[in-house]
C-alpha cells in the first residue's frame, strides 16, 4: 500500500480534506496525519479531522500516524476506532505510538512518562483495544491502564489493522509480538538501521506489514535545493527518476508499503507528480 501524508494545518489556505480527496482521485491507498494537538501554529485535532476526511471520501483508507497513546484512554480509543471504522465502511488504520513530545504532555498536564512507561503504555493500549474489540466484560490490569468488566458494542465489522511507530529495542520487540504493521520514519530510522530493526520485528515469526514513512520532494536541483537544505538524508529529493530509484531501494529492504509526506510548498502538485511519475514503477517493484 502507498499512502499520502496530509497536514493537520488549520491555517488560511490549508485544505487537508481537499488534499485527501485529491489523493483518492490520484489512486493512493490511504491518507495519514500526525497527532500533535499542542502548539502555537493553528492545527486541527487529528481524530476529528480524519473523521471529516472519511466522510468526504469513499474509497481511500484513513490512518493515524501515529496516535499518541498518553493523550486518550485506550478504552475510549477502542470505542472511537470501532465507530470511525464502521461509519467509513471499514477504512480505518489505527496507528499508535508511545508518545513523542514530552513538552506537549507537560503542557497539557498529562505528566511525562519515562521511555519505559511509554512502551508499557503502548503495549497495554494494544491489549486493551483488542480485548474490547473481541470480548465482553473485559477486565485488564496493567501498570499504566486498566479496565473493569468493560464492554463495547457493536464489535468491529471487520479487522482494524494496528500499526505501531516504534524504534527502541523493547518497542520493536512489542511490535513483532502485537502489531499488524510497523511505520518508522526515514528521519529517525535511516535505511541501514531500519533494515536491522525490521529483522528484529520479523524474528517474532509473525507477518507484520512494514511501512516506511518518507518525506519527499520532486523537482530540478533549483526546485529542490532550497527546500531540503539542512535536512540531510531525512528526505528523498531529486528528479522523478532519482526519487524512484531511491524508493525502489527501500522496497528491496522489505518496505513494500510506504507513506509519503510532501515537503515544502505545493503539496498537492507534489502528490500529483509522485502519483504519475513515481508510483507506477514503485508498485511494480513492490509486487
N, C-alpha and C positions, 0 to 999 in steps of 0.2 A: 504494500500500500504506500501511496505517496500523498502526503498532506501538505497544506499550506498554513503557516502560522499567521494569524491576523492579530492586529494590535487591539488592546483594550482602550485605546485613547478616546477620550470624550472631548478633545479639543476641537475648536471650529475647523470644519473641513474634513475631519476624520469620519470615516464611514465603514466601520467594521462589518456591518450587516451587508452593505453593498459589496464589500470585498469577499464575503462568504458566498454571496450569490454568484459573483464573477468566478470564484474558484469552482463552484459547482458546474457552471457552464463550460469552464476550461477542462473539466474532466478529472480534477483532483478527487481523491478518495475520501479525504477528511479535511476539516479545518480544526485548528487548535489555538489556544490562547493561554497566557500565563496568569498566575494568581498573585498579584501584588496590590492589595487593597489600600495600603497606606502610602502616601506620598503627596508632594506639592503639585505635581502635574495632574490635570484632570483626566480621570480614567473611569471606566465602568467596572462594577463588580463582576467578576468572571462568570459565576454561575448564572446570574440574571442575564448577562449579555448573551451567553451561549444558548439560553432558553429562547431568547428573541431570535437568534440566528437559526435555531432549529425550526421555529415557526415560520421563518421567511424562506426556507429552502425545502426541498422534497426528497433529495437522494443522498446528499453528502453527509458523512458522519461528523459528529462534533466531539472534540476531545479536550479534556482539561490537561494542560501541560505545564506544571502538574499542580493539582490542588494541594495546598499546604495543610497537612493534617491538623496542626495545632489550632487553626482558625475555626474549625467546626467540629462539634461532637460526631464521632464516627457513626453512631446510630442514626443521627439525623441525615448524614451523608448517604447512608443506605436508603433511607426513605426518599430523599431528593433525587438520587440516581434512578431509582425504580420509576419515579414519576416522569422524569425527563425522558428516560428510555422508552417508556410506554407511549407518551404523548408524541414523541418524534418518530414512532414506528420502528423502534429498535436501533437507533442510530448513535447511541452514546458509547464513548470510550472513556472510562474513568481512569485518568492519570492521577497518581498520588505521590507525594514526597514527604519526607520527614520535616521539611521546613528549611528555607534558605536564609531568610533575613532576620537575624536577631534584633536588629533595630526596629523592624516592623512589629515583632512580638512585644518588645518593650513599650513601644509607642501605644499599642492597643491594650496594654495592661494584662497581657496573657502570661507573663513570666517568660523566661528564656530557658528552654530545655537544653541540657547538655547534648553533645553529639550522640552519646549512648541512649539518652532518653528520646531523642528524635527517632532513632532507628526502632527502639522499642515501641514507641507510639505508632509508627507507621505499620509495624507488624501487627500490633493489636488492632489497629483500624481495619486492616485487610481481613483479619479473622472475624471481627465483629460484623463487618459489612457482609461478608459471605455467609456468616451464620444467620443473620437476619433475612437474607435473600432465600434461604433454603429451609429454615426451621421455625417452629413456633415455640413460644415460651423459652426463648433463647437466653441462657444465663452465661455470662463470661466474666471472669475476674482477672484483670491484668494489673500491671504496675502503674499504668497510665489511665486506662479506661476500663469501665465495666458496664454490664447490663444485668438486669434482674427480671427474668421471665418476660423478656421483651418479644413482641410480635409485630410485624408489619404485614399488612395485606393491601393490595394483592402482591404476590411474589412476582419477580421479573418474568415477562412473557418470553424472553429468550436470554441467553447468556450475555452478561455485560462484561466485556474484557476489562481487566485491571492492569494498567501499565504502571511501572514504578520508575521514577527518575532517581537513580542511585549511583554511588561512586565508591564509598569505602568498603573494606572487606566484609564487615558484618552485614552491611546493607546489600551488597552483591549476593552474599550467601542467602539472605532472605528473599531476594528477587528470584534466585534459582529455585527456591522451595515453593514460592507462593504465587508469583506473577504470571500473567498471560503475555506480558510484553515488557521490554526494557527500553527506556528512551533517554539515553545520555546525550548531553550536548557536546558538540565538537570542541567548543571553547574550554570545557572542563575535562574532556576525555579525548585528547588527540589520538589519531589512529594507532600509534604504537602502543599506547596504554589501553585504548578501547579494545583492541584485539585480545589482550590478556584478560581484561575484565569480562569480556564476552565468554571466553573459555571457562572462566571461573563460574559464571552463571550456568552455563550448559553442562558443567560437570555434575550438577544435581540430577541429570538424566531426564529432564523434562523438556518439552517443546516450549520455548519462550521466543516470541517474536522480537527481533532486535531492530529498533527504530532509531536511526541516527538523527538528532536534531541539529540542523545545519543552517547557519546564516550564509546568505549568498548575495552576490552582485554580478550581473552580466553586463558587459559593455566593452568598449575600447579602452586602452590604457588611460586615455584622457578622462573617460567617463568613470573609471573605477578608482584611480589612484587617490584622488582627494577624498573619496567616500570611505575607503578602507584604511586610510593612513593610521598607523599606530595599532592596528588590530592583529598584526602578525598572522599566524596560522589559524586564528579563530574564525576566519571567514573564507569561503570558497569564492574566488573572484577571477574574472577574466572574460575572454570571449566565450561564446556558447560552446565551441569545441573544447576549450580548455576546462570549462566548468564540467562538461560532460565527462571528460577523461578523469578528472579528479573524483567525481561522484561515482563513476564506474569502479574506481579503485576501492571505494568504501563497500560497494556491493561484493567485490572479491573478498573483503574481510568478513562478510557474512551479514552485512546490514542490507537486507533485501527490502526493507521498508525505510522511509525517511520522512522527516518533517522539514519543510523549507521555510525559512523566515527571510523575507526580502530586507536588505539593508539600504538605508538612505531614502532619498525622495523617489516618488513614483512607484509605490509598492505594487499597484495593480498592473502597471506596464511591465514590471519585472516578473510578476506571476505569469503574464501572457508569454513573455519571451521564454521563460522556463518551460511552460507547458508545450509550446510549439517547437522549440529548438533543442530541448534537452530531454524531456521526459520520454518521448518515443524510444530513443536509444537506451535510456535507463531502464525502462520497462522490459525491453528485450533482454538486456543483460541480467535483470533480476529473475526473469522467467527461466 
